[in-house]
Amino acid sequence: MTSSHRTTGVQAHAASGGMLLGLAGVAIFSQTLPFTRLAVAELDPVLVALSRAMVAALLAAALLWHRGALSAARRPRGAQWWRLAVSSAGVVVGFPLFSSMAMQEVPASHGAIVIGLMPLATAVFAAWFGRERPSPAFWLAALCGSALVVGFAMWQGAGALHHADWLLFAATVLGALGYAEGGKLSRELGGLETISWALIVSVPVLAPVVAWLGLHHAAQIAGASWQAWVGMAYVSVFSMFVGFIFWYAGLAKGGVARVGQIQLLQPFLTLAGGALLLGEPLDLPTVGFAVAVIAVVALGRRTAVKGLAPVAGAPARTGSAESVSAARPQ
């Protein structure tokens, strides 16, 4: 066997291994809404959203210690702390908080369709932050996707947008903002380090709030069933931490462009999880809307993004809106 054939074989093996790791990560993320719905059925949604970040922060600190990333030389510096705060506000607080509140009112399948636009919304913020000019085709895809999601929400809401829909829209926007900023910052700190530090910087703000909520809802916590605690454990350990380990390992091994496309499967896996875990019905219109939304997202992510002229003295960009979007799933 020639060296070129061996190289090709190694590359193919790495790509397939990366795809499997990425698929594991997406599968973990996809069950966030069903398990959140289990937790908030008996526990306060704000407590669930903020407590899961506290648990994940402990695991993140252990990971950073293991990787030697707590040393002064590898800690974030200067403006990176503020950028971590922005990412944390979106992905550690904003998305979990509003999605948890929404899961008290609508099925996980409903949330899967609305939040299915997250990769496209992330690309919008990434293009904005990266001084990029999305093509007309990208904006057309974004408008079509938004129209599909609003149409689906109104169809399920008997012609009107309900309170939960606005919560899901807020979760999508804040999550996309946090993912875009975090994805950009991960080029400097590394993917796992970025999400770990984003979790840790939230602790001083969240700790007193979680403590107060714990005391306020002590009776509710004591009476919660094992199903609620399974839901709480899943979103704390897997959704907020373990999923990122698989996801970033997949991106590193198989490449962002290739592995990032697996995100398109996430809404379908959420629909399946809602049906299996919660007994939610899978009707044909819901599946049809899911297919349409994911098709639009796939089209939007494939369209060209033209960079604007760089500002004098600014560092050159090393990625695109698509790569940032792929780097940070919900």
Secondary structure, 3 states (H helix, E strand, C coil): CCHHHHHHHHHHHHHHHHHHHHHHHHHHHHCHHHHHHHHHCCCCHHHHHHHHHHHHHHHHHHHHHHCCCCCCCCCCCCHHHHHHHHHHHHHHHHHHHHHHHHCCCCCHHHHHHHHHHHHHHHHHHHHHHCCEEECHHHHHHHHHHHHHHHHHHHHHCCCCCCHHHHHHHHHHHHHHHHHHHHHHHHHHHCHHHHHHHHHHHCHHHHHHHHHHHHHHCHHHHHHCCHHHHHHHHHHHHHHHHHHHHHHHHHHHHHCHHHHHHHHHHHHHHHHHHHHHHHCCCCCHHHHHHHHHHHHHHHHHHHCCEEECCCCCCCCCCCCCHHHHHHHCCC
